[in-house]
Amino acid sequence: MEKATDKSRSWHHYDAEKVKASLAVDPNHGLSTETAQQRLNDQGPNKLNKIKKESKLKKFVKQFQDVIIYVLIASTIITLLINHYIDATVIGMVVIVNALIGYFQENKAEKALDSIKNMLSLEATVARDGSRIELDATELVKGDIVYLFPGDRVPADLRIIDADNLKLEESALTGESASVEKTTDTLSEDTMLADRQNMAFSGTSVTSGAGIGIVVETGNNTEIGKINRSMAEVKEMETPLTKQTEKFGTAVTIAVVGIAVLFFVFAYFFRDYAIGELFLSVIAMVVGSIPEGLPAIMSMILAIGVQKMAKKHAIVKNLPSVETLGSVTVINSDKTGTLTKNEMTVTTLVTPNQSYEITGTGYNPSGSITATHNDNETDPLLQKFLLTTKTANEAALFKDDNGKWNISGEPTDGCFITLAEKASIDIPNADVIDKIPFDSDYKYMATLAEVNDTRYIFVKGAPNAIFNMIQNDQAFHRDYWVDKMEELAEKGQRVIASAYKQVDINQAEVTHEDLQSNMTYLGLAGIVDPPREEAIQAIQSAHHAGVQVKMITGDQPTTAVAIAKQMGITTKNKAITGKEIDQLTDQELANVIEDYDVFARTSPENKLRIVKALQENGEITSMTGDGVNDAPALKKADIGVSMGIKGTEVSKDASNMILTNDNFKTIVDAIEEGRRVYDNVKKTIIFLLPTSAAEGFIVMASILLGIDMPLNPVQLLWINMVTAVTISFAFVYEPAEYDIMQRAPRSKDEQFLNKYYVFRIFYVAAIVAGAGVLTHTLMTGNGISHALASTVTLHIVVFGKMFYLFNVRTAHFALNKTFFTNKIAFLVCGILLVLQLFITYAPFMHTVFGTGSINLSFWIPPILLGLLVFIVVEIEKLIRRNVTRQ
């Protein structure tokens, strides 16, 4: 492969002769076979470098690289050491299942480089040794002469040296939906990628016309090659949930092990325990205090979140990504096809006599043309305008197999066909005799046609080009119409003008000279790429949730700002362009990035720098997009969101989430689901820790007081595992809180546990542990067997957990109208009660766990303890809400 250079030459700035000289080629002859072979040996084939991917084994092993998983593995080893093989098997299975879930979810990711390779042309028509031949695209070298025809995929980056109405579709690379007219003109060196009209880029497609180009870059040095390198160099971000879980797991592990060691030393020197009994007691404290079920529950919460998103048309490719959306502070969105429909629509029409508003969007011809001034006078220019724009046209309107209206041809032409269909007046048929196709050199299209035995020349095009044809008409006031044009442009509309004239019935062709006199001006049309209605609502919802939305587009700044205002993205009258971004250092960009909501005329490199600058400011970023140009930024963003229908395979594979309906609203649904997921992970931790701590407190109290252990290690494992597989799963299905989308995004530095929750953990643990130790001591002191006393103590801990579950389900008052919304919570509580009856009354369970059958009165202390926990926590929540409100 040719070594990728850091900075390619500005081929668009070279004139054609300089390009030919630089690459030593004669366009009429092409390269010789010998020269081409030598260059192929020097430069390497025209294909992209392969990037080494992670092996499947490494991906699987990576799933175990989590502190809480380490704790689970340690728990498995501990239970093996105390010869409890069933418990060790259960915990070990949790570890394996957790790893498999993560592996199969993430194994679908990272095919972006292969997708880019698939975009490259397979064959090319080139000149070699004075003849045209078909050549494998991988054999192209710099200096090859390539011929382009409609339908061709451009095989390498080319400098155009001949163009005959050549148009290329570059939306996947530049983000712009309209085909781009190509020329041979020399351009200034700082011309943006989207404006390089004398270049044809690898992977783009020829929509019409023909042309000839010289290969100037191949393989990794093409624009697609640069994107390929960018994606290979970009490191994916660690998700907020991953970061917090690691910190939390580390903190729990250090705290539990540290306390266990201290108590082991204390008991060894100050209490009369046999070393074996002491060792088992400390192991029991460690096992009881570690929430073994947390990783499994967390994975289940995330997995159910993924399933819910799939039902809402969003495919999440790895588990933590759905949660990451819940912490997003900025959504960076591509405009074309994401915020807009990618269907050009005429919305405004202004003739010298009248102004009109046009209803309906897209290519569906339903809608109307309504005069803004109802003066009851018929405007004869309206019919002529519609006839002109319909006739000077190369598009056709049709219904596809799904019954949806669509067009063949240019979107700008297509919207005028739709406009004519909306008219309530008759538009006569025109027989086209001759035409001048649109060309960017003169920026108009002219058609000679016969209508009702009269011949006319109809013209439509850029306003200034049409104005130049009318300037000798004394009735035409150019300044007035320039103001009208700018007024429409400031509303985000692309402006087209039209004119016509009657000619001799025998005229058989139209020339440019025919357009320089006697033309009658007809007016202006304002065209928009209509915003998605649901996108506007989604933007409002995002703002209510404290999430910024920034629009990144290839549009001109004035148009981009107008569209952003219409959609509610910004209230500011400013945008920053790609050229301005290029002039800023990374630090300068980070300093000003928050001042802008609109980024115009951007390149792929700009988009990547925008995401990096926002992350430098501490933002958690989401990037939405559908083109190849979005891929590096999609991968760099904290979460990348691609469009499933109109998106390229490259963007889909580079993203974390794919919207199968291309609906911007789905992103807001994902934010809500992400927040629900985080809330429920947090609730799970707040639920598990007090009861796990209570188990540890019971062991610690026993060691400090020098009394018999109320619960043995096997009973502690039973409590942890049986509650992990029952009532903990209530949080997997817990609905979102009613105010979840009225909150600001949480800080990325926010911890699972603040001082308030730490206080709750300790007082709930103290209540449960105190009740357990006290009950066990009183019962054994009154001659009740250790087995029965341990059974009641076990129920105290379990019932404390079960009642506390309903405290934690909501941050608001528990007994509210949503109390019964989570049916799973009641189902798992029922299952838990059955299991508790089983361990209490099944004889073989007595042997395994050291429990005993208790009479009905012994169930009263656990129930009373559960009620006490529920009431105390609800009082504490009420006090906290009042303090917060004040």
ABEGO torsion letter per residue (X at the ends): XBBBBABBBBAAABBAAAAAAAAGBBAAAEBBAAAAAAAAAAAEBBBBBBBBBBBAAAAAAAAABBAAAAAAAAAAAAAAAAGBAAAAAAAAAAAAAAAAAAAAAAAABGAAAAAAAAABBABBBBBBGGBBBBBBAAABBBGBBBBBBBGBBBABBBBBABBBGBBBBAAAAAGBABBBBBBABBBBAABBAAABAABBBBGBBBABEBBBBBBABBEAABAAAAAAAAAAABBBBBBAAAAAAAAAAAAAAAAAAAAAAAAAAAAAAABBBBAAAAAAAAAAAAAAABBAAAAAAAAAAAAAAAAAAAAAGBBBABAAAAAAAAABABBBBBABGAABAGBBBBABBBBAABBBBBBEBEABABEBBBBABBAGBBBAAAAAAAAAAAABBABBBBBBAAGBBBBBEBAAAAAAAAAAAABABBBBBBBBABBBBBBAAAGBBBBBBBBGGBBBBBBBEBAAAAAAAAAABAABBAAAAAAAAAAAAAAGBBBBBBBBBBBBAABABBBAAAAABGBBBAEBBBBBBBBBAAAAAAAAAAAAAGBBBBBBBABBAAAAAAAAAAAGABABABBBBAAAAAABBAAAAAAAAAABABBBGBBAAAAAAAAAAAAAAGBBBBBBBABAAAAAAAAABABBBBBAAABBAAAAAABABBBAAGBAAAAAAAAAAAAAAAAAAAAAAAAAAAAAAAAAAAAAAAAAAGBBBABBAAAAAAAAAAAAABAAAAAAABBBBAAAAABBBBBAABBABBAAAAAAAAAAAAAAAAAAAAAAAAAAAAGBBAAAAAAAAAAAAAAAAAAAAAAAABABBABBAAAAABAAAAAAAAAAAAAAAAAAABAAAAAAAGBBBBBAAAAAAAAAAAAAAAAAAAAAAAAAAAAAAX
